[in-house]
Amino acid sequence: MILSLALGVALAVNPAPQFREHVIAEDLKGAYQVVAVDLNK
C-alpha cells in the first residue's frame, strides 16, 4: 500500500511528457520509415 501511495505521489508531481510531431522528411516513398533511436541506453 505504501508503494502504491508513493507511486501515485510521484506521478502527480511529475506528469507525463508532452510530445509533438516533427516532420523529418516528406519525400520518402514506399515502405520506408525514419525512426529516431537512442542506442546508448
PQR file with spaces between the fields and no chain letter, atoms N, CA, C, O and H, PARSE charges and radii, in Angstrom:
ATOM       1  N    MET     1       0.822   -1.191    0.000 -0.4000 1.5000
ATOM       2  CA   MET     1       0.000    0.000    0.000 -0.0000 2.0000
ATOM       3  C    MET     1       0.868    1.257    0.000  0.5500 1.7000
ATOM       4  O    MET     1       0.560    2.222   -0.699 -0.5500 1.4000
ATOM       5  N    ILE     2       1.924    1.250    0.762 -0.4000 1.5000
ATOM       6  CA   ILE     2       2.816    2.416    0.808 -0.0000 2.0000
ATOM       7  C    ILE     2       3.465    2.637   -0.555  0.5500 1.7000
ATOM       8  O    ILE     2       3.633    3.775   -0.994 -0.5500 1.4000
ATOM       9  H    ILE     2       2.174    0.466    1.331  0.4000 1.0000
ATOM      10  N    LEU     3       3.826    1.540   -1.219 -0.4000 1.5000
ATOM      11  CA   LEU     3       4.440    1.657   -2.544 -0.0000 2.0000
ATOM      12  C    LEU     3       3.475    2.284   -3.540  0.5500 1.7000
ATOM      13  O    LEU     3       3.875    3.142   -4.328 -0.5500 1.4000
ATOM      14  H    LEU     3       3.689    0.616   -0.862  0.4000 1.0000
ATOM      15  N    SER     4       2.220    1.874   -3.519 -0.4000 1.5000
ATOM      16  CA   SER     4       1.242    2.452   -4.445 -0.0000 2.0000
ATOM      17  C    SER     4       0.984    3.920   -4.121  0.5500 1.7000
ATOM      18  O    SER     4       0.756    4.716   -5.032 -0.5500 1.4000
ATOM      19  H    SER     4       1.895    1.178   -2.879  0.4000 1.0000
ATOM      20  N    LEU     5       1.014    4.290   -2.859 -0.4000 1.5000
ATOM      21  CA   LEU     5       0.853    5.690   -2.475 -0.0000 2.0000
ATOM      22  C    LEU     5       2.036    6.515   -2.974  0.5500 1.7000
ATOM      23  O    LEU     5       1.853    7.615   -3.496 -0.5500 1.4000
ATOM      24  H    LEU     5       1.199    3.643   -2.119  0.4000 1.0000
ATOM      25  N    ALA     6       3.248    5.987   -2.813 -0.4000 1.5000
ATOM      26  CA   ALA     6       4.442    6.690   -3.287 -0.0000 2.0000
ATOM      27  C    ALA     6       4.419    6.838   -4.805  0.5500 1.7000
ATOM      28  O    ALA     6       4.804    7.881   -5.334 -0.5500 1.4000
ATOM      29  H    ALA     6       3.397    5.093   -2.389  0.4000 1.0000
ATOM      30  N    LEU     7       3.969    5.800   -5.508 -0.4000 1.5000
ATOM      31  CA   LEU     7       3.876    5.866   -6.964 -0.0000 2.0000
ATOM      32  C    LEU     7       2.860    6.917   -7.389  0.5500 1.7000
ATOM      33  O    LEU     7       3.106    7.669   -8.332 -0.5500 1.4000
ATOM      34  H    LEU     7       3.657    4.952   -5.079  0.4000 1.0000
ATOM      35  N    GLY     8       1.731    6.977   -6.709 -0.4000 1.5000
ATOM      36  CA   GLY     8       0.715    7.983   -7.019 -0.0000 2.0000
ATOM      37  C    GLY     8       1.225    9.392   -6.809  0.5500 1.7000
ATOM      38  O    GLY     8       0.950   10.278   -7.618 -0.5500 1.4000
ATOM      39  H    GLY     8       1.532    6.366   -5.943  0.4000 1.0000
ATOM      40  N    VAL     9       1.960    9.612   -5.743 -0.4000 1.5000
ATOM      41  CA   VAL     9       2.539   10.935   -5.476 -0.0000 2.0000
ATOM      42  C    VAL     9       3.575   11.278   -6.536  0.5500 1.7000
ATOM      43  O    VAL     9       3.617   12.411   -7.015 -0.5500 1.4000
ATOM      44  H    VAL     9       2.184    8.892   -5.086  0.4000 1.0000
ATOM      45  N    ALA    10       4.412   10.312   -6.909 -0.4000 1.5000
ATOM      46  CA   ALA    10       5.444   10.555   -7.925 -0.0000 2.0000
ATOM      47  C    ALA    10       4.812   10.905   -9.267  0.5500 1.7000
ATOM      48  O    ALA    10       5.305   11.790   -9.966 -0.5500 1.4000
ATOM      49  H    ALA    10       4.378    9.391   -6.520  0.4000 1.0000
ATOM      50  N    LEU    11       3.736   10.232   -9.634 -0.4000 1.5000
ATOM      51  CA   LEU    11       3.068   10.532  -10.900 -0.0000 2.0000
ATOM      52  C    LEU    11       2.364   11.879  -10.859  0.5500 1.7000
ATOM      53  O    LEU    11       2.277   12.557  -11.883 -0.5500 1.4000
ATOM      54  H    LEU    11       3.335    9.513   -9.065  0.4000 1.0000
ATOM      55  N    ALA    12       1.869   12.274   -9.718 -0.4000 1.5000
ATOM      56  CA   ALA    12       1.199   13.563   -9.600 -0.0000 2.0000
ATOM      57  C    ALA    12       2.203   14.708   -9.683  0.5500 1.7000
ATOM      58  O    ALA    12       1.896   15.762  -10.239 -0.5500 1.4000
ATOM      59  H    ALA    12       1.939   11.723   -8.886  0.4000 1.0000
ATOM      60  N    VAL    13       3.393   14.508   -9.138 -0.4000 1.5000
ATOM      61  CA   VAL    13       4.421   15.548   -9.141 -0.0000 2.0000
ATOM      62  C    VAL    13       5.064   15.666  -10.515  0.5500 1.7000
ATOM      63  O    VAL    13       5.343   16.775  -10.972 -0.5500 1.4000
ATOM      64  H    VAL    13       3.642   13.651   -8.686  0.4000 1.0000
ATOM      65  N    ASN    14       5.303   14.537  -11.181 -0.4000 1.5000
ATOM      66  CA   ASN    14       5.958   14.520  -12.488 -0.0000 2.0000
ATOM      67  C    ASN    14       4.972   14.030  -13.546  0.5500 1.7000
ATOM      68  O    ASN    14       4.873   12.824  -13.775 -0.5500 1.4000
ATOM      69  H    ASN    14       5.076   13.637  -10.810  0.4000 1.0000
ATOM      70  N    PRO    15       4.248   14.928  -14.189 -0.5600 1.5000
ATOM      71  CA   PRO    15       3.287   14.492  -15.207  0.2800 2.0000
ATOM      72  C    PRO    15       4.010   13.910  -16.426  0.5500 1.7000
ATOM      73  O    PRO    15       5.204   14.138  -16.623 -0.5500 1.4000
ATOM      74  N    ALA    16       3.278   13.170  -17.224 -0.4000 1.5000
ATOM      75  CA   ALA    16       3.845   12.543  -18.420 -0.0000 2.0000
ATOM      76  C    ALA    16       4.344   13.617  -19.382  0.5500 1.7000
ATOM      77  O    ALA    16       3.736   14.683  -19.480 -0.5500 1.4000
ATOM      78  H    ALA    16       2.308   12.985  -17.064  0.4000 1.0000
ATOM      79  N    PRO    17       5.434   13.355  -20.091 -0.5600 1.5000
ATOM      80  CA   PRO    17       5.962   14.344  -21.040  0.2800 2.0000
ATOM      81  C    PRO    17       4.991   14.551  -22.202  0.5500 1.7000
ATOM      82  O    PRO    17       4.263   13.636  -22.586 -0.5500 1.4000
ATOM      83  N    GLN    18       4.989   15.745  -22.747 -0.4000 1.5000
ATOM      84  CA   GLN    18       4.151   16.068  -23.899 -0.0000 2.0000
ATOM      85  C    GLN    18       4.998   15.976  -25.162  0.5500 1.7000
ATOM      86  O    GLN    18       6.068   16.579  -25.243 -0.5500 1.4000
ATOM      87  H    GLN    18       5.580   16.489  -22.435  0.4000 1.0000
ATOM      88  N    PHE    19       4.524   15.230  -26.135 -0.4000 1.5000
ATOM      89  CA   PHE    19       5.242   15.060  -27.395 -0.0000 2.0000
ATOM      90  C    PHE    19       4.529   15.835  -28.490  0.5500 1.7000
ATOM      91  O    PHE    19       3.312   16.014  -28.448 -0.5500 1.4000
ATOM      92  H    PHE    19       3.655   14.740  -26.069  0.4000 1.0000
ATOM      93  N    ARG    20       5.300   16.294  -29.475 -0.4000 1.5000
ATOM      94  CA   ARG    20       4.700   16.951  -30.625 -0.0000 2.0000
ATOM      95  C    ARG    20       5.325   16.396  -31.895  0.5500 1.7000
ATOM      96  O    ARG    20       6.474   15.956  -31.898 -0.5500 1.4000
ATOM      97  H    ARG    20       6.289   16.148  -29.510  0.4000 1.0000
ATOM      98  N    GLU    21       4.562   16.425  -32.959 -0.4000 1.5000
ATOM      99  CA   GLU    21       5.007   15.880  -34.240 -0.0000 2.0000
ATOM     100  C    GLU    21       6.071   16.774  -34.848  0.5500 1.7000
ATOM     101  O    GLU    21       5.967   17.999  -34.796 -0.5500 1.4000
ATOM     102  H    GLU    21       3.628   16.783  -32.957  0.4000 1.0000
ATOM     103  N    HIS    22       7.105   16.155  -35.429 -0.4000 1.5000
ATOM     104  CA   HIS    22       8.173   16.883  -36.098 -0.0000 2.0000
ATOM     105  C    HIS    22       8.498   16.134  -37.385  0.5500 1.7000
ATOM     106  O    HIS    22       9.044   15.032  -37.337 -0.5500 1.4000
ATOM     107  H    HIS    22       7.190   15.159  -35.471  0.4000 1.0000
ATOM     108  N    VAL    23       8.170   16.713  -38.524 -0.4000 1.5000
ATOM     109  CA   VAL    23       8.395   16.055  -39.812 -0.0000 2.0000
ATOM     110  C    VAL    23       9.868   16.163  -40.167  0.5500 1.7000
ATOM     111  O    VAL    23      10.425   17.260  -40.219 -0.5500 1.4000
ATOM     112  H    VAL    23       7.726   17.608  -38.563  0.4000 1.0000
ATOM     113  N    ILE    24      10.499   15.013  -40.411 -0.4000 1.5000
ATOM     114  CA   ILE    24      11.909   14.981  -40.795 -0.0000 2.0000
ATOM     115  C    ILE    24      12.042   15.002  -42.312  0.5500 1.7000
ATOM     116  O    ILE    24      12.852   15.753  -42.854 -0.5500 1.4000
ATOM     117  H    ILE    24      10.047   14.122  -40.369  0.4000 1.0000
ATOM     118  N    ALA    25      11.250   14.181  -43.000 -0.4000 1.5000
ATOM     119  CA   ALA    25      11.282   14.125  -44.461 -0.0000 2.0000
ATOM     120  C    ALA    25       9.899   13.769  -44.972  0.5500 1.7000
ATOM     121  O    ALA    25       9.244   12.869  -44.446 -0.5500 1.4000
ATOM     122  H    ALA    25      10.591   13.571  -42.560  0.4000 1.0000
ATOM     123  N    GLU    26       9.459   14.479  -46.001 -0.4000 1.5000
ATOM     124  CA   GLU    26       8.155   14.201  -46.594 -0.0000 2.0000
ATOM     125  C    GLU    26       8.269   13.491  -47.932  0.5500 1.7000
ATOM     126  O    GLU    26       7.258   13.061  -48.487 -0.5500 1.4000
ATOM     127  H    GLU    26       9.992   15.210  -46.428  0.4000 1.0000
ATOM     128  N    ASP    27       9.483   13.359  -48.461 -0.4000 1.5000
ATOM     129  CA   ASP    27       9.646   12.816  -49.805 -0.0000 2.0000
ATOM     130  C    ASP    27       9.996   11.324  -49.828  0.5500 1.7000
ATOM     131  O    ASP    27      10.423   10.814  -50.864 -0.5500 1.4000
ATOM     132  H    ASP    27      10.304   13.709  -48.009  0.4000 1.0000
ATOM     133  N    LEU    28       9.826   10.626  -48.721 -0.4000 1.5000
ATOM     134  CA   LEU    28      10.096    9.190  -48.700 -0.0000 2.0000
ATOM     135  C    LEU    28       8.911    8.453  -49.307  0.5500 1.7000
ATOM     136  O    LEU    28       7.759    8.724  -48.966 -0.5500 1.4000
ATOM     137  H    LEU    28       9.479   11.040  -47.879  0.4000 1.0000
ATOM     138  N    LYS    29       9.202    7.519  -50.210 -0.4000 1.5000
ATOM     139  CA   LYS    29       8.133    6.796  -50.902 -0.0000 2.0000
ATOM     140  C    LYS    29       8.179    5.321  -50.536  0.5500 1.7000
ATOM     141  O    LYS    29       9.218    4.807  -50.123 -0.5500 1.4000
ATOM     142  H    LYS    29      10.137    7.299  -50.487  0.4000 1.0000
ATOM     143  N    GLY    30       7.057    4.651  -50.689 -0.4000 1.5000
ATOM     144  CA   GLY    30       7.001    3.209  -50.444 -0.0000 2.0000
ATOM     145  C    GLY    30       6.947    2.897  -48.969  0.5500 1.7000
ATOM     146  O    GLY    30       6.262    3.571  -48.200 -0.5500 1.4000
ATOM     147  H    GLY    30       6.213    5.069  -51.025  0.4000 1.0000
ATOM     148  N    ALA    31       7.671    1.875  -48.583 -0.4000 1.5000
ATOM     149  CA   ALA    31       7.609    1.372  -47.212 -0.0000 2.0000
ATOM     150  C    ALA    31       8.763    1.866  -46.348  0.5500 1.7000
ATOM     151  O    ALA    31       9.106    1.223  -45.355 -0.5500 1.4000
ATOM     152  H    ALA    31       8.228    1.328  -49.207  0.4000 1.0000
ATOM     153  N    TYR    32       9.359    2.977  -46.700 -0.4000 1.5000
ATOM     154  CA   TYR    32      10.469    3.498  -45.915 -0.0000 2.0000
ATOM     155  C    TYR    32       9.949    4.177  -44.659  0.5500 1.7000
ATOM     156  O    TYR    32       8.845    4.720  -44.632 -0.5500 1.4000
ATOM     157  H    TYR    32       9.081    3.499  -47.507  0.4000 1.0000
ATOM     158  N    GLN    33      10.766    4.131  -43.630 -0.4000 1.5000
ATOM     159  CA   GLN    33      10.360    4.713  -42.359 -0.0000 2.0000
ATOM     160  C    GLN    33      11.600    5.265  -41.667  0.5500 1.7000
ATOM     161  O    GLN    33      12.642    4.611  -41.651 -0.5500 1.4000
ATOM     162  H    GLN    33      11.663    3.690  -43.651  0.4000 1.0000
ATOM     163  N    VAL    34      11.498    6.453  -41.100 -0.4000 1.5000
ATOM     164  CA   VAL    34      12.585    7.060  -40.341 -0.0000 2.0000
ATOM     165  C    VAL    34      12.255    6.899  -38.864  0.5500 1.7000
ATOM     166  O    VAL    34      11.178    7.291  -38.416 -0.5500 1.4000
ATOM     167  H    VAL    34      10.652    6.985  -41.113  0.4000 1.0000
ATOM     168  N    VAL    35      13.194    6.318  -38.103 -0.4000 1.5000
ATOM     169  CA   VAL    35      12.977    6.096  -36.679 -0.0000 2.0000
ATOM     170  C    VAL    35      14.168    6.657  -35.917  0.5500 1.7000
ATOM     171  O    VAL    35      15.311    6.312  -36.214 -0.5500 1.4000
ATOM     172  H    VAL    35      14.070    6.000  -38.467  0.4000 1.0000
ATOM     173  N    ALA    36      13.914    7.514  -34.945 -0.4000 1.5000
ATOM     174  CA   ALA    36      14.974    8.041  -34.087 -0.0000 2.0000
ATOM     175  C    ALA    36      15.117    7.120  -32.885  0.5500 1.7000
ATOM     176  O    ALA    36      14.138    6.831  -32.197 -0.5500 1.4000
ATOM     177  H    ALA    36      12.985    7.795  -34.704  0.4000 1.0000
ATOM     178  N    VAL    37      16.351    6.654  -32.632 -0.4000 1.5000
ATOM     179  CA   VAL    37      16.597    5.699  -31.552 -0.0000 2.0000
ATOM     180  C    VAL    37      17.847    6.115  -30.794  0.5500 1.7000
ATOM     181  O    VAL    37      18.842    6.505  -31.405 -0.5500 1.4000
ATOM     182  H    VAL    37      17.146    6.889  -33.191  0.4000 1.0000
ATOM     183  N    ASP    38      17.804    6.036  -29.474 -0.4000 1.5000
ATOM     184  CA   ASP    38      18.980    6.266  -28.644 -0.0000 2.0000
ATOM     185  C    ASP    38      19.621    4.913  -28.369  0.5500 1.7000
ATOM     186  O    ASP    38      19.112    4.143  -27.555 -0.5500 1.4000
ATOM     187  H    ASP    38      16.995    5.719  -28.979  0.4000 1.0000
ATOM     188  N    LEU    39      20.728    4.615  -29.037 -0.4000 1.5000
ATOM     189  CA   LEU    39      21.391    3.315  -28.900 -0.0000 2.0000
ATOM     190  C    LEU    39      22.319    3.261  -27.695  0.5500 1.7000
ATOM     191  O    LEU    39      22.904    2.213  -27.420 -0.5500 1.4000
ATOM     192  H    LEU    39      21.141    5.240  -29.699  0.4000 1.0000
ATOM     193  N    ASN    40      22.467    4.362  -26.971 -0.4000 1.5000
ATOM     194  CA   ASN    40      23.367    4.396  -25.825 -0.0000 2.0000
ATOM     195  C    ASN    40      22.712    3.913  -24.543  0.5500 1.7000
ATOM     196  O    ASN    40      23.359    3.905  -23.496 -0.5500 1.4000
ATOM     197  H    ASN    40      21.992    5.213  -27.194  0.4000 1.0000
ATOM     198  N    LYS    41      21.473    3.520  -24.589 -0.4000 1.5000
ATOM     199  CA   LYS    41      20.790    3.059  -23.370 -0.0000 2.0000
ATOM     200  C    LYS    41      21.087    1.625  -23.105  0.5500 1.7000
ATOM     201  O    LYS    41      20.601    1.065  -22.123 -0.5500 1.4000
ATOM     202  H    LYS    41      20.947    3.527  -25.440  0.4000 1.0000
